[in-house]
Amino acid sequence: MTTHEHTGSIKAYLIGFILSIVLTIIPLVLVLEHMLAKTALIASILIAAVLQFVIQLFFFMHIRDGEGPKYNVMALIVGIIFVITIVAGAMWIMEFNSQVQ
């Protein structure tokens, strides 16, 4: 049995690393310099986080690689559903608790 393990090139890792750094610095600058209103700031941070997530998946976790069944993609989707449910529930609870005083 031979296994063919595909790893990314140094160029791909450098591109992913640079994009990750940029997507970390942009929200930091937006927050520190008070460049946007609260709603726009939250939206831009969330957009940067989602882009960062996608970059991590494709450049470092090689989610698109492989020829067999995509069980890792299905597991990822279930994990995303769990995370969204937990985060949305926590935000809903915190919002409810902040209104009751």
Secondary structure, 3 states (H helix, E strand, C coil): CCCCCCCCCHHHHHHHHHHHHHHHHHHHHHHHCCCCCHHHHHHHHHHHHHHHHHHHHHHHCCCCCCCCCCHHHHHHHHHHHHHHHHHHHHHHHHHHHHHCC
